[in-house]
């Protein structure tokens, strides 16, 4: 059960009264701060997120506190309900501004595959028009989509959201027993992106920057056919094919891949070799953002560095444990990393707000264009 509006207003009052040291840089002197965040701003039906933002509901306010405290210049939200006119997004941006956070006059939220009706049985359960039969999981159109908020002008250069899975070079759709799963019809129509893959141009004070934004499906919640595991791998692989020039002209540096991969290179479910390949690509830099909260809340027996984790889930067997699943990966050419981190203190008000908002933590990287 989500906390009520009264608690939300109380938290917002604390937010407004608390002394903050906004980290948003001056337009010309300081580095550019990119961030990705999965703040769990998705609700059970259309219009409910807008209602909760207007009511200053506690979980919404907690997510706002995290964003205000870290003050990104450009912020990708994954798991934010989309409406046709982006009213919820504009209202949330206004809440951030009124709470002392950055002013985001530039908002981008193209149509998403999340909840987009396919009319087919895509999950093989013999039924149609259910959440798992949408092109991307969703109970309604735009359920848990993506949104970009920016202090600087942004424009959509290319949208891979409509790319069919079968059209990705090297695509691997599930074929148990050499039969297309769940049908040849489904495989011919299924899109690759579970949410979206965008190529965005940002006009920063230091010069233009290309952002490759996405949110991939979790590699779980399927069956022995490994539908979601294979899809997750190819959603990540899309960016490597794009950089290789297999999907049209590749982007010139500087650029950055940003978003929710839903895959840890060392722990948890999924085909982890693809994440390791992306992190090791010589065209990219892994800034390895760390946090004291991740270090202090390590999952027993995990193979990866817990300080790099970006999501705080229940330890096994109840959950997957803490994982690194959210990323900002700048290009090696044209950018210099000056700082990086995960908004996950070990203790204190921000740690409490982060836990209240979402299992995910905001990941930020500071950059200078060269």
Secondary structure as UniProt FT lines:
FT   HELIX           5..17
FT   TURN            27..29
FT   STRAND          32..37
FT   TURN            46..47
FT   HELIX           48..54
FT   TURN            55..56
FT   HELIX           58..70
FT   STRAND          74..80
FT   TURN            84..85
FT   HELIX           87..98
FT   TURN            99..100
FT   STRAND          106..108
FT   HELIX           131..133
FT   TURN            141..144
FT   STRAND          145..150
FT   STRAND          154..159
FT   TURN            161..162
FT   HELIX           165..167
FT   TURN            169..170
FT   HELIX           176..178
FT   HELIX           184..189
FT   STRAND          196..204
FT   TURN            205..206
FT   STRAND          207..215
FT   TURN            224..225
FT   HELIX           227..243
FT   TURN            244..247
FT   STRAND          255..260
FT   HELIX           273..280
FT   TURN            282..283
FT   HELIX           292..296
FT   TURN            300..301
FT   HELIX           306..308
FT   TURN            316..318
FT   STRAND          326..331
FT   STRAND          335..342
FT   HELIX           349..357
FT   STRAND          363..369
//
